[in-house]
Amino acid sequence: MGVATDNILAANGSMELIRLIVLAYLGHGESTLILEPTFGEWEVACQIAGVAIFRQWAKATENFAPRVEETAALIKRHQPKAVFICNPNNPTGQYLSREEVEMVLNACANSLLVLDEAYVAFVDESWSSVDLVSRNNVVIVRSMTKDYTLAGLRLGYAIGSREIVGSLRRVCPRWNVNVMAQKAGIIMLEDADYLKQCKQKIRQAKQFLIDELCRLGFTLMPSKANFFLVKVGDAKAFRSALLRHGILVRDCTSFGLPEYVRVSPRTPPENEKLIEALKNIQNSGQGLSKSQLV
């Protein structure tokens, strides 16, 4: 990363880091701003700590793109102790540019900006946010478990100033990263070509799904990440219909998006199986109305 070891804290996945950030920096009665819809663990961590939550909801009519000028105004008005931004966002796949993040950061004179970059390795033409930690009010959260398909092993890391990382270390349990995850992480870092090869395959698989789903009449949200949202009408019923074909998609009701599912590309045979299953569902109905299919 080009930073000193004092600027990095390894953790038991990015979820542990979010809990540590809340524990170290936020207390009962303080507030945070969350850009919604997004990964729910930040909200859970804040609720446990008794932290008040302000929300800024993106609009489907704007492809769930954050309105950063409004974000900056909200920060200046409410003066939250922390601001949480998932970039690229889960589940929308929206990705803020450096200029947009800096606009938000410039409003954070009295706020800690948390950038959750768990999926940034999957973004084409991504930009490096590492130098922003020199501002001393930015902490970056990343996940190796998604980059290297190690989800069950749990491995992530935070990048921040020496002061911020030091504060996180003081509340971090000892031996929080198990030895298997440490060993696997080292092995993965030694394979420099792995991510590059995976990104190319994922890009091709994602485009295949986009093309085929559009042909079937589905409405898709643009995404810079490896996943994307599909509007299906009734996400719960749609997910259940696909489960009968042995296929699992993410019902986004828990994100506050009951009309959408999140789809991620897999291997070519699995992607083709998804498309064939959807054709069968459309032809048979399987208890779903037309509005629940397109």
C-alpha positions in Angstrom: 0.0 0.0 0.0 3.0 2.3 0.3 2.3 3.2 3.9 3.9 2.3 7.2 2.7 -0.6 9.2 1.5 1.9 11.8 -1.1 3.0 9.3 -2.7 -0.5 8.9 -4.7 -2.7 11.1 -5.6 -6.2 10.1 -8.9 -7.5 11.3 -11.4 -10.4 11.3 -13.1 -9.1 8.2 -14.4 -5.6 7.5 -17.4 -6.0 9.8 -15.0 -6.2 12.8 -13.4 -2.9 11.7 -16.8 -1.2 11.5 -17.5 -2.3 15.1 -14.1 -1.1 16.3 -14.5 2.3 14.6 -17.9 2.8 16.4 -16.4 1.6 19.7 -13.4 3.9 19.4 -15.0 7.1 18.0 -18.7 7.1 18.7 -20.6 7.2 22.0 -24.2 7.2 23.2 -26.0 10.3 22.0 -23.6 11.2 19.3 -24.6 11.0 15.6 -23.5 9.6 12.3 -24.6 10.2 8.7 -25.2 7.1 6.4 -25.7 7.3 2.7 -28.6 4.8 2.0 -29.3 2.2 0.7 -26.1 0.6 1.8 -24.4 -2.2 3.8 -26.3 -2.6 7.1 -23.5 -3.4 9.5 -22.7 0.3 10.1 -26.3 0.9 11.2 -26.3 -2.2 13.5 -23.0 -1.1 15.1 -24.4 2.4 15.7 -27.6 1.1 17.2 -25.7 -1.1 19.6 -23.7 1.9 20.8 -26.8 4.2 21.1 -25.6 6.5 18.3 -28.2 8.6 16.5 -28.4 8.0 12.7 -29.1 10.6 10.0 -29.8 9.1 6.6 -29.6 10.4 3.0 -31.5 8.2 0.6 -30.6 8.0 -3.0 -33.4 7.8 -5.6 -34.2 5.0 -8.0 -35.0 7.6 -10.6 -31.4 8.8 -10.4 -30.0 5.2 -10.5 -29.3 5.5 -6.8 -26.5 7.9 -7.4 -25.5 9.9 -4.3 -26.1 13.6 -4.4 -22.8 14.8 -2.9 -23.6 18.5 -2.8 -26.6 17.6 -0.6 -24.4 15.3 1.4 -21.9 18.1 2.1 -24.8 20.4 3.2 -26.2 17.7 5.5 -22.8 17.3 7.2 -22.4 21.0 7.7 -25.9 21.3 9.1 -25.9 18.2 11.5 -22.2 18.1 12.3 -22.2 14.2 12.7 -19.3 12.6 14.6 -18.8 10.3 11.7 -19.9 9.8 8.0 -20.2 6.4 6.5 -19.8 5.9 2.7 -19.6 2.5 1.0 -17.6 3.1 -2.2 -18.4 1.3 -4.5 -21.7 1.0 -2.7 -23.4 -2.3 -1.8 -25.9 -3.1 -3.2 -26.2 -0.3 -5.8 -22.7 -0.5 -7.3 -22.5 3.3 -7.5 -18.9 4.6 -7.3 -17.9 8.1 -6.2 -15.1 9.8 -8.0 -12.2 11.3 -6.1 -13.6 14.8 -6.6 -16.9 13.8 -5.1 -15.3 12.2 -2.1 -13.1 15.2 -1.6 -16.2 17.4 -1.7 -17.7 15.4 1.2 -14.4 15.3 3.0 -14.0 19.1 2.8 -17.3 19.3 4.7 -16.0 16.9 7.4 -14.1 19.5 9.5 -15.5 17.9 12.7 -16.3 14.5 11.4 -14.6 11.2 10.8 -15.1 9.9 7.2 -15.3 6.2 6.9 -14.8 4.8 3.4 -15.8 1.2 3.0 -14.0 0.0 0.0 -14.7 -3.7 0.3 -15.5 -4.1 -3.4 -13.1 -1.5 -4.8 -10.8 -4.3 -6.4 -13.7 -5.1 -8.8 -14.0 -1.5 -10.1 -12.5 -0.7 -13.5 -10.5 2.5 -13.5 -10.7 2.9 -9.7 -8.7 5.6 -8.0 -6.5 5.3 -4.9 -7.8 6.9 -1.7 -4.8 6.0 0.4 -3.3 9.4 0.4 -6.5 10.9 2.0 -5.6 9.3 5.3 -3.0 12.1 5.7 -6.0 14.4 6.4 -6.2 12.6 9.8 -10.0 12.3 9.7 -10.3 9.5 7.2 -10.3 5.7 7.7 -10.5 3.3 4.8 -11.9 -0.2 5.3 -11.1 -3.0 2.9 -11.8 -6.7 2.6 -9.4 -9.3 1.3 -12.0 -12.0 1.7 -14.0 -10.7 -1.3 -10.9 -10.0 -3.4 -9.6 -13.5 -3.0 -12.7 -15.5 -2.3 -11.9 -16.1 1.3 -15.2 -15.1 2.8 -15.4 -18.0 5.3 -11.9 -17.2 6.5 -12.6 -13.5 7.5 -9.8 -11.1 6.7 -9.8 -7.4 6.2 -7.8 -4.3 7.0 -8.1 -0.6 7.8 -5.9 2.2 6.6 -5.7 5.4 8.5 -3.4 7.9 10.2 -1.1 6.6 13.0 -3.4 8.3 15.5 -6.6 6.7 14.1 -5.1 3.2 13.7 -3.6 3.5 17.3 -7.1 4.3 18.6 -8.5 1.2 16.8 -5.7 -1.0 18.2 -6.6 0.0 21.8 -10.1 -1.4 21.4 -9.2 -4.3 19.2 -9.1 -7.8 20.8 -5.7 -9.5 20.8 -5.2 -12.3 18.3 -8.3 -11.2 16.4 -7.1 -12.6 13.0 -6.7 -16.4 13.2 -3.5 -18.0 11.9 -5.2 -19.7 8.9 -6.5 -16.4 7.6 -3.0 -14.8 8.1 -1.4 -17.6 6.2 -3.9 -17.5 3.4 -3.6 -13.7 3.2 0.1 -13.9 2.7 -0.2 -16.5 0.0 -2.8 -14.5 -1.9 -0.6 -11.3 -1.8 2.2 -13.2 -3.4 0.0 -14.0 -6.4 0.1 -10.6 -8.2 -1.8 -11.7 -11.3 -4.8 -13.3 -9.6 -6.9 -10.2 -9.3 -6.1 -9.0 -12.8 -7.2 -12.4 -14.3 -10.3 -12.5 -12.1 -11.4 -9.0 -13.1 -11.3 -9.8 -16.8 -13.4 -12.9 -16.3 -15.9 -11.1 -14.0 -16.2 -8.3 -16.5 -17.0 -10.7 -19.3 -19.5 -12.6 -17.2 -21.2 -9.5 -15.9 -21.7 -8.2 -19.5 -23.2 -11.5 -20.5 -25.7 -11.3 -17.7 -26.5 -7.7 -18.5 -27.1 -8.4 -22.2 -29.3 -11.5 -21.5 -31.3 -9.9 -18.7 -32.0 -6.9 -20.9 -33.2 -9.2 -23.7 -35.6 -10.8 -21.2 -37.0 -7.3 -20.5 -35.6 -6.7 -17.0 -34.7 -3.2 -15.7 -31.1 -3.1 -14.5 -29.4 -0.4 -12.5 -25.9 0.7 -13.8 -23.1 -0.5 -11.5 -19.4 0.0 -11.3 -19.0 -3.1 -9.0 -19.1 -6.8 -9.9 -22.8 -7.0 -8.9 -25.9 -5.0 -10.0 -29.5 -4.4 -9.1 -32.4 -5.9 -11.1 -35.9 -4.5 -10.6 -38.3 -7.5 -10.3 -41.4 -6.2 -8.5 -41.5 -8.6 -5.6 -37.9 -9.5 -4.5 -39.0 -12.1 -2.0 -41.2 -14.0 -4.4 -38.6 -13.7 -7.2 -35.9 -15.1 -5.0 -38.1 -18.0 -3.9 -38.9 -18.8 -7.6 -35.2 -19.0 -8.4 -34.5 -21.1 -5.3 -36.7 -23.8 -6.8 -34.1 -23.9 -9.6 -31.2 -24.1 -7.2 -30.1 -20.5 -7.8 -29.7 -17.9 -5.0 -29.9 -14.1 -5.6 -29.9 -11.4 -2.9 -33.3 -10.2 -1.9 -32.6 -6.5 -1.3 -35.6 -5.9 1.0 -33.2 -5.7 3.9 -31.5 -2.7 2.1 -34.9 -1.0 1.9 -35.4 -2.1 -1.7 -38.2 -4.7 -1.8 -38.6 -4.4 -5.5 -34.9 -5.3 -6.3 -32.6 -8.3 -6.2 -28.8 -8.1 -6.4 -27.2 -10.3 -9.0 -23.5 -11.3 -9.1 -21.8 -13.1 -12.1 -20.4 -16.6 -11.5 -18.9 -19.1 -14.0 -20.3 -19.2 -17.5 -22.3 -22.4 -17.0 -23.8 -21.0 -13.8 -24.7 -17.7 -15.6 -26.3 -19.7 -18.4 -28.3 -21.7 -15.8 -29.6 -18.5 -14.3 -30.8 -17.2 -17.7 -32.5 -20.5 -18.6 -34.2 -20.6 -15.2 -35.5 -17.0 -15.8 -36.8 -18.0 -19.2 -38.6 -21.0 -17.6 -40.0 -18.8 -14.9 -41.3 -16.2 -17.4 -42.9 -18.9 -19.5 -44.6 -20.7 -16.6 -45.3 -17.8 -14.3 -44.7 -20.1 -11.3 -47.2 -18.1 -9.3 -45.6 -14.7 -10.2 -47.5 -11.9 -11.9 -46.0 -10.1 -14.9 -45.1 -7.1 -12.7 -43.0 -9.4 -10.5 -41.0 -10.7 -13.4 -40.1 -7.5 -15.3 
